[in-house]
Amino acid sequence: MLRIANALHACLLAELRRLVLWLPVGMALGSAGYFALPYEPDFIGGALLPLLLSLCAAGAAWRWWGYVWGA
């Protein structure tokens, strides 16, 4: 498992300046997932869950950024 994590870390470091190009892919996947739903999500599924996931992703990115740059 550690070998996989190290390989992923090396790939992410190599692609660091191009990671922003994956934002449209993430937006497209989110839109496709939304339109694939059979019904309109309620408030918790439509507003709070994406907010919580965004905060978790921001926290993970903040922690990873410090790990990469040694801060």
N, C-alpha and C positions, 0 to 999 in steps of 0.2 A: 504494500500500500504506500509506503514511503517513497518507493521508486517512482510510482505513478505521480505522486504529488510533486516530486522534484522535477519530473519531466514536464508536467503541466506548468510549473513555476517557470521553467526555462523557456517554454513556448510563449507564455504571457510576457516575459521580459523581452523576448525577441520582437513581439508584436505591440509593444507598449504604445508607440506613437500611432498605431493604426487601430487601436481598440475602439475608438469613437466611430469607426465605420460599421461596427456591429449594432449601433443604436437603431438604424432603420429596420434591421432584421428583428430586433426585439419588439419594436413597435408593430411590425407586421404580424408577428406571432401573437402578440396581445390582441390585436384587432381580429385576427382569424379565430382566436379562442373565444372572443366575445360574440362574434357573429355565428359561431357554431353552437352556442347555447340554445336549448330548446325554449327557454323562457327568459324574461328580463330578470336580472339578478336583483335581490332586495338590497336594502341599504348596507347591510353588513358585508355581503358579497360584492357589492358594486363600488363601495367607497372605502370602507374601513380595511378590508383585506388588502387591496392594492396599496393603501397608505402604509399599512404595517409591513408589507413586503418591500416597499421602497425604503422605509427606514432601516430595515434589516440589511438591505443591499448597500445603503449608504454607510452604515456602520462597518460592514465587511470591507468595503472599499477603503474606508478611512484606516482601518487596521492594516490592510494589505499595503497601502501606500507607505505607511510608516515602516513596515517590514522591508519593503523594497529599497527605500532610500535611507534606511538606518536611523530614522528619527525616533 
